Amino acid sequence: MAHSLKNKKIIIIEPKAHLAGHYSLELKNYCEFLSNYVEGILLLTPFGFKEEIELPNNCLVTNLLNPIKNKLNVKSELDFSYQWNFYFEVKNYLKSNKVDIIHIWDIISTLPIFINLYFFRKKIVLTLKAVERSRSGYFIKKKLQRFFSNLILRSISSKIILHTKTLYNEAINIGIKEDKIHLIGLGITNEPSLKRKKEIRNILNVPESKIILLFFGVMREEKGFQSLIKIAKYLDQDTQILIAGENWLQININKALSENFLEEKFIVHEYYIPEAQVNLYYLASDYVLILHEDSFKGLSGVLLQSIQYEIPVIALGPSETSHFIISNSIGSEIHLNNLSEIQNIIKNLSDDSKKMMQNIKVAKQKYNWEKVIVDYLKLYVEIN
């Protein structure tokens, strides 16, 4: 199988590379493993990555747009006007270069892909982080948007990769053929830490004696900030929440904490966390909180990083994330109607820590990129 891809050139299109968030780190890890099996990889992005990332020698990045000319708003995923120009330039590139497989890492809007890349659809693999997306406007407009978007999704690619069973079911419900859909997750890398937790906490200015719950990543509406506020009210004085990531919410976080008299419960690092520092935040923490709302049905990058750094997870449920955690016994589930149980959950995890760590190590091996990459390679072979 691997031999049949050795002379193949892969283009990966990442329309969100410039946005804050660490999905690009997952893409980086993917490219590192994929590069061992193909002749070359070309990453096409609109404006480049949020920060420079190190890639294998046979993996190149080409940025197709000028951010000034395209009036880029880096804090808006829904501001997709530049997507028209981006996919027009992608089309021009594909016309003038030999490509064997085109992998669109995720989408913002379906229409620019349909108009510009329909001719190449038999070579396209499409990864979707969401099937049903939020719509703006009045009811009929949203209905029409959904209808045409779903219609296009059924026709713009040869294969579709989804990360969770919920997304799989949604895809079937909108009429995507079952033989076109592939349920494949993202992988985990092995990255041992050479620093002790005490040293790391000193670097981040985090108290050594506290139990630290990490709330990591870009603060978006679906991340569950309001649930976080409610949980904090039930924490004892020995426990604090470490918030780390850019704030895309329409609220002032420090003001919200002050209004709820919760300043002492939080350590707030409200800024973009560079790749080189991501591991520090996990390794400084005792547990990770994942509180996605019902609208999030994909695979959490924070969940994967928690396993990578061997940190137990407390997730709001029922959800895809909490189901994953319970089925692999790597953390605990908390519900909106029992947020007051947070300290009991922490105690139970602590009492069961030895077995919990063994389970996390098993999950780390089970979902390692060395194993997961095989499913992607099989899919690529099918296209050829």
N, C-alpha and C positions, 0 to 999 in steps of 0.2 A: 504493500500500500504506500509506504513512505517513498519507495523508489520511484513510483509512478508520478510523484509530484516534484521530483528533484529538478526537473527542467522547466517548472512552471513559474510564471510571474504573477504575483498577487497584488492587486490594488485594494487597499483598505481606505474607505471614505469615512472620515470622522467630522461631521458638521458641527459638533459641539466642543471641539478640542480647546477652544479659547475660553470656555466658561470655567468658573471655579467649580471645584468638585474633583473627586479622585477616580472617576470612571476612566480617565486617561491613564492612570497608573495601572489599572486592570488591562488596558489595551497594551501598555508597555510590556507587562508580563506575558501577555499573549504572544506578542511579536517575538519576544526572546525565545520562546519555545517553538513557535512556528518557523522561525528562521533556520532551524536545524533540518527542516524537511523540504524547503522550497528554494528555488534559485535566487529569488529576490522578492522583497516586499516594498511597495511604495505607499506611503501614507499621504493622502490628499486631505488637506484641511483648508478652511476658509482663510484663517489668520494665524495659524500656528497654535502651539499649546500655551496654556496659561503660564507655564514656566518651561524652561528647556529640560527635556528628559533625555537620558542616555539610552540609545538604541543599538542593536547589533549592527555590524558593519554592512550587512546586506539588506539593511532596512533604512530607507531614505524618507525624508519628509519634504513635501512640496506644498507651499502655501499659495493659493490661487487668487486671493483677493487683497486689496489694500483697505485696511480698517478705516482710514480717514475718508476715502471716497465712498465707502459703503455705510458711513454714519453708524458705526457699530455701537450698540448699547450692550455692554458686557454683562449687565445684570438682568437681561430679559431673554429667556428662552423662547418666549412667544413672539418676540420681535424678529420675524424670520424673513423680512424683505430682502436681505442679502442672499437668502437661499436661492433665489432666481438666478442671480449672477453667478453664484458658486457652482450650481449644477450645469449652467451653460458652459462655464470654463471646464468642468469635469468632462462634459460631452466632447468639447474640442480636443481635450487631451486624449481621450479614448479613441477618437477618430484617427489620431496621428501616431498612436503607439500600440504595439502588440500587447494584449493583456489576455491572460487565460481565465482568471477568476476575479470578480469584482465583489468585495465584501463591504456593504454599507453597515457601519458599526451601530448606528442608531439613526432615527430620523427626527426632524422637527416638523416638516410639512411634506405631505405626499405628492402634491400637485407638481412642484418643480422637478421631482424625480421622474414622474410619469411623462411629462412633456419632453424632458431632455434625455432620459436614459431608457425609454421604452424599447428602443432598437436593440439595446444590450441586455434585455431582461433575462435571456437564457443563461447568461454568465453571472447573474447577480445573486448573491446570498445576502439576505436582509436580517439583521439582528434587531429585534424590537424590545425595548425596555417596558413599553406599554402598548396595548392594542387600542383600547378605548381611551381617548385623550380628552382633556378638558376643552370646552368650546366657549367662545365669547359671543355675545349678541343675544337677540331675542329668540324665542322658542323655535319658530319655524326655521330661522337661519341656522341654529345649531343642529336641527334635524337634517337639513340639507347638507351641511358640512359633514356630518357623520355619515350620511348615505354615500356621498361622493368619495370621501376618504376611504371608507370600507371597500367601495367598488375598486378603487385604485390599488389598495393593498392586495387585492386578490390577483392583480395582473402585472405588478412591476418587478417581480423576481421569480427565480427558479426555485429557490428554497427560502424558508423563513425559520430563523432560530429564535426560540423563546426560552426563558430561564426558569419559568415556574408553571405548574399544572394549571393554576388559575388563568394565566395568560393563554395557555394552550386551549382551555375551554372557551375563552372569549373569542379566540381566533376561529374556532370551529363554528361558534354561534353566528359570526358575521359572514360565513360562507367560504372561508379559506379551506381548500381541500386538505384532508388529513395527511395524505402522502407528501404534501408540500411542507408540512410543519415538522420541525425537529426540536425536541425538548433537550437542550444542552445547557448545563450551567457554566459558571465561570470558575476558574481554578484558584488555588492557593499556592503561594510560594513558601519555601522554607527560609526563614531569615532569623537566625539566632541573635540574641542580644549579648553584647559584650559588657554592657553596663549594668550595675545593680540598681534596683528600684530607688534606693536612697539617693544615689548620685543623680539619677534622672529627675527626681522630684526637686532636688536642689537647682538643677538647670532650669526647670520650668517655674520655680518659685511656688511649689505646691507643698503644703504641710506634710511632714513625714509621718505624723501620728494619726492622721485622719484616714477613714475609709473613703476612697475616691470612686465616684460613679462618673464615667465619661459619657458625655453627650457630644458626639463628634460629627463634623461635616457642615456643609453650607446650610444655614438656617432657612428652610423653605416652609411654606404653609403646611405641607403634608408631613413634615417631620415630627409634629406633635408637641410644639413648644408649650401650648396651654396645658397639656397633660403633664409636662415636666414641672410646671409651676405647682400643680396640684400635688404631685408626688413629693415635692420639696417640703411641703407643709407637714408631712408626716415623718421627716427624717429627724433622728436624734442629733445631739450636738457633736457626736463623733464622726458624722458622715457629711460629706460635701459633694456637690455636683460640679464637675469641671466641664464648662462649655468651651468648645474649640472649633472655630470656623467662621467664615464670612456671614454677615447678617443680611439676608435678602427679605426679611420680614418687614411689614409696614409698621413696625413698632420699635421703640427704643428699649433694648433689653434691660439695661441698668435701671431705667425708669420703671419698667414693669416689675422688676425685683423689689425696688424701693416701695412701690405702691402696695405690694403684698408683704412688706416687712421681711424679706427673704435674702437681703444682701449677704448675711453671714453664712447662708447655706450654699453660696455659689462662688466659684472662681471663674471669671469670665475672660477668655482670650478671643475676643471678637474680631478676628482677622483671618485672612487666608493662611493656611498652614502649609508651608513648603514641603515638597516631597521628603527632603532630608530630615524633617522634624516629625513626620507622621508617626513613626515608630515610637518616638519618645512619649507621645501622649497616651498611646495604648499601654506601654510598659510602665508608665507612672500610675496607672489605674488598677483598681481591684476588680471592677465590673464595668461593663458597657451597657448603657441604656439605649434601646432602639424603640421608638414610640410612634412609628408611622401610623397615619390615619388609614381608614378603609380604602381610600383612593389609591394607595400604593400597593401594587400587586406583583411587583417584580422581585428581583434578587438583590438584597441590600449589600452594597460594597462595604459598609461598616461591619456587617455580619462576617463577611469573608476576612476582613482585616483582623477582627476579633479572634477568629480561629487561628489565623496566621501568627498572631502574637500571644496566643494561648490565654485569652482573657474570657471568663464566663460572661454570658449575655443575659440581661433581663429585658424581655420584649413585651410590648403591648399586644394582647391577643383578644380574640383569635385573629391570626394573620398568617401570611406566608412565612414571615420570619419566625414567629412563635412556633408554628408547626415544624419548621426545620430544626429549631432549637430543642423542642420536646422529643422529636423522633431520633435525634442524635445524642440526647441527654447531655447538652453542653451549656445549660443555663436554666432559666425559669421563665414562666409566663406570668404577666400581671394584667388585670382587667380593670376597665374604667370604673366598675362598681366596687372594686376592692383595693384601690390605690393605697389605702391606709395599711395594707399588709406589707408594704415595701420593706420595713425593718425585719419582719419575720422571714421574708424571702431572702434577704441578705444573710441572716443568721443560718437559715437552712443550707444555703449555698456554701457558707463558710464551714459548717459542720461536715458537709459532704465534699470538701474541697479535693481530697486525694483522689476519690473516684471520678470527680468532675474533670480534673486535669488529665486523667487517663483517657476519658471519653473524648476530650478535645484533641489529644494527640492522635487518637484513632481517626477522628474526622479530618484532621490535617493531612493524614496520609490518604484517606479515602478520596478527598477532593483536590489532591495535589495536581498541579498543571501537567505533570508528566503523564498522568492517567487521563485527565479531562481532554487534553489536546488530541487524543486518538479519535474522539467523536467528531471533532472539527475536521480532521484529516479525511476521515471516511466520507464526510459530506462533500468536501472539495473533490474527492475522487469521483463521486457520483455525477458531479457537474461535467466532468471531462469524459 
